Amino acid sequence: MFLTQCCKDVCNPAVSDTIHNYGVKTLNGTQYIPFSHYAGSYVLIVNVATF
């Protein structure tokens, strides 16, 4: 139930893009992986950046 409600909320209505329009490079930088490959799947994205 939480996940269903969470996915319907809009965090910032000024942003019209979705996560599927972006991607990341692998740790060694040799491949680009678009998030669109994961469309329809559950994905957990964790920000582990430090300052």
N, C-alpha and C positions, 0 to 999 in steps of 0.2 A: 504494500500500500504506500509506504513512504517513497519508494522509487518511482512509482507511477505519478504521484503528485509532484515530486521533484522535477521530473522531466517536462512537466507542463508549465513550470514557472519560467518567466523570462527575467534573466538577471539584469540585463541592460537593454531596454527597448531601442536605444540608439544604434545598436550593433545589429546589422542584418545578416552577417556571415554565420556560418555554422562551423563546428570543429572539423567537418569533413573537407573544408577548403584549405586546410593546413596539413603540415606533416613535420617530420623530424628526421635528422640524420642519425645513423647508428653511432655508437660510442666511438668507433674508430674512423667515422666520417666517410666511409666508402659507399654507403647506400643511403638513399632518401626513401623514407617510408611514408606515403600519404595516409592520413587518418581515414580517408574514404575506403581503404581496404577493410576497415573494421565496422562499416555501416551495418546496422542491424544486430551488432554484438554489444554485449556489456563490456565497457572498458573503464578501468579505474586509472585516473591520471593523478599522480602525486608530484607536487612541487617539492623537490629536495634541495633547492638552492639555499645557500647560506651567504652571509655577508661578513 
